[in-house]
Amino acid sequence: MTTSPHNYGNAVNSSVVTRVLRAGKTQPACRFRRYSVIGMYTDSDPEDFVRHVAILREDIDLQEPTEVGVYHMGPPLVAGEKSAAERFAKPTCRADIASDVALDTEEREAIDDWLAQVEKQNRDGVKPFQQYVVHPHFKWVRSPETGRRIRCRFSCAGFVIECYRAADILLLDTDAELPEVDERTLRAAYPDLARLENREPPIKDRFGFKNREDLGIAGNGPWRVILAGYLFHSLKRATADNKRPEAYVPKSATEGCFSG
């Protein structure tokens, strides 16, 4: 393992918390630590549908929905300082949900290493939707000449799943059969996709959008894809006595919603 640039010290904070942040709701501020999982709700109905998921860049106190610094698959990818400065990159998102499962020093350092490895992958000139995929939750892009791995494509949930997998924390059983997702839910989960697919060819090309098939969701559905909300149903099971429960298997696409 490489030496971490972050000084986490030797102490392990044992508190575990998953909280929905509601504007105007009376609740004390809570400290969420670096690499906590952050969720953002849709701006339409149902109001508790989670449309995006990311990880915190730095420790922060949260009391209500707040724009926070994150690492995530936007798209495009933001996994470090270089990618955060790329065209179209957005290194923040609104935190409507936050989950801190008390990562220990070794787990945090494993995530440090994983982010550094992902950040080093060559994405020069790669447009946002060519960094992105819906199904599977992540996939390798390989050299057509040699078959060598070049870079990963992720969904937003896939980025978080693989980030935590690097620390031996299995959020979802990605080999299990997922619930079916219909067209309406798909469009709520991937609003940027829904907007782009009906735009003019020059706009699609600017963002690297080809078609649904390129993103792994060909046909008329339903599709068995990972929804961002599934991660919070997994994370909320963690307790001080059982911080690392077994990988979660969602039972219904209604778990794309999360209300705490």
N, C-alpha and C positions, 0 to 999 in steps of 0.2 A: 504494500500500500504506500502511496506517495505521502509526503508530509503535507498536512493540511495547512493552508494559509490562515485558517481561523483558529483562535485560541478558545477552545471550549472548556478548558480546565479539566479537573478530575471528578468534580461533583456531578451527579445525575439528579435532575429534578424529576420527581416521581409523579407529579400531577398530570392527569389526563383529562382533556376537556374537548367536547364538540359543542359549539354554540351557534345558534342562529342569531344574527345581528339585525334587530328591527329598529328602524327610525322611530324615535319618540317613546320607545319602550324603556321603562325604568329598570336598569340593571347596571351593576358595577362594571367598570372597565376590567378587562382580563388580559394578562400578558400571554401572547402567542409567540412562540420561538421560531427562529429561522428553520425553514423547511416544513413548517406546519402547512396543512392543506387548506386552500382557500377556494370557496365556491361562489359563483355569481348567478343570481336568479335571472330568468327571462324577464323582459319588460312587458310581456303580454300574459294572457291566461294559459295554463294555471299559474298563479303568482309564485307558487313554491316549486316550480320546475327549474332544475339546475341546468343552465345552458353552458357553463364553462367551469373549468377546474384548473388550479395552478398551485405552485408552492411559494411560500413567503421567502423573500430575499433576506430580510433582517427581522430581528425581534421587534415586536410592536405591541402596544396596548390598544385593544379594540373594545368599543362599547356599542357602536352603531355602524351601519354600512359606511365603508371608508375606502377610498382609492389607495391601494398599497403597491409597493414594489414587489414584483414576482418574477420567477422563472416559469416559462410555460411554452406550449405550442399554441400560438395565436390563431392561425398562422400569421407571420412566420415564427420560427423558433427563437426563443430568448433563453439562452443557457449560460450567459456570461457577458462580460463587457463588450466584446467584439460584436456578438450577435445582437445585443441590445442597441447598438449604434447603426445597424443596417437599415436600409430603406424599408419602410412599412412596419418596422418593428415597434411594438408597443410594450414597454417593460413594466406596465402597471395594469391592474384591473380592479374592479370594485369588489370588495370583500363583503358578501352578504352572509356567508357561513365560514366558520373557521374551526379547524380540528387539529389539536395538538396531542400527539400520542406519546409524548415524553421520550423523544429519541435520545439514546445515550451517546456517549462520545464516539464510540466505534461506528455506530450507525450514521451519525452526522458526517464523519470522515469518509465513510463509504459513499455517501451522497456527494460530498465534495469531489471525490475522484470520478464518479460517474458523470457529473456535470462537466468536469474538465475534459473528459474523453469525448463527450458529445459535442462540446464547444469546438474541439479541434477538428472535427469532421469537415471535409471540404464542401462548403455550400456557396462558394463564390459564384455569383451570377444565377443562383437557383431561386426561382420565383416562389412566392409564399405557398401556393397550392401544390407545388412540386416538392415541398417539404412536409406536406400534410397527407394523411390517409384516414379514412373512417374505419374500414375493415380490411384486414385485421387491425388491431389497435396500434401496432407498429410493424414496420417491415424494412428490410435492408434494401438499399439501392446498390446494385452491383455493376462493376465495369463490364460492358458488353464484350470486351476483348479478352479479359482474363478471368472474369467472374469474381474478382476481388471485391470485398465489401468496401463501399465508399462512404456512405452516410445512411442514417436512419430517417424514415418518415414516421410521424406519430400523429395520432389524434390527441386532443388535449388530455383526455383521460389516460390514453396510452402513455403519454409523457410522464404523468404522475405514477402510474402503475409500475413502469420500468425503472423510474427513479427510486421508488421504495423497494422494488425487487433487488436493486443493487445493494441495499442494506439488509437483505434477507427478510424483508417484510412483505408478505404476500397479501395484497389488498383484495384481489379477486381471483377466482379460479378461472383463468383465461382459457382453459381447455374444456370447461363445462359448456353444455348447451345453454345459450343465452335466451332470454325471452324474446318473442317476436315484437318488432317495432313497426308501426304503420307509418304511412306517408305524413300524416299530421304531426306525429311525434318526431319523426326524422327532421322535418322542417323547423320545429321548435328547437331541436337539439343542435342543428347546424344552420343557423339563420344566414350566415355569410354565404354558404353554399346555395341556399334557396334564392338569395338575391342575385348572385353572380350567374347562375345558369340561364337566366333570362335576359342577360345584358348583351350588348353588341360584341362581336368578335374581338375588336381591339381592346375592350375592357377586360374580357376574359383572358386575353393573351398577356395583358399587363400583370395580372396576378397569377399567371400560370395555370389557370383553370381549364381543363380539357373537357371532362364529362364525369358523370357519376361512376361510370365503369372504372375510370382511372383511380377513383377513390375507394373502390371495392364495394360499391353498392349498385350493381347493375340490376336491371329489370324493374318490375313494378312493385316489388315487396310482397309481403312484409320481409324485413331484414333482421338478422340477429346481430346487433351491434351493441357496443358498450356505451351506456349513457353516463354522463358525468355524475348524476345523482346516486348511482350505484355505489360510488366510492364512499359517500357519507353514511350510507346504511352499513357499509363495512366498518368504517372508522368509529362509528358511535358505539360499537360493541366493546371497544378497548376500555379496560378499567385498570385501576392501580394494581389489582390482584392478577389481572390477565391482560397485559398490555399488548400481547401479540397473539390474538385468536387466529384460528385457521383461516385460510382463504375463503372469502365469501362467495356465495352463489346467489345472484338475484333471482327472485321467483316470478316477478311480473314487471312489465315495462312501466307500471305505475310507480315503481321505485326510482324512476327518473325524477320524481318529486321528493323533496325532503323538507320536513317542517320541524325537525328536532326530535 
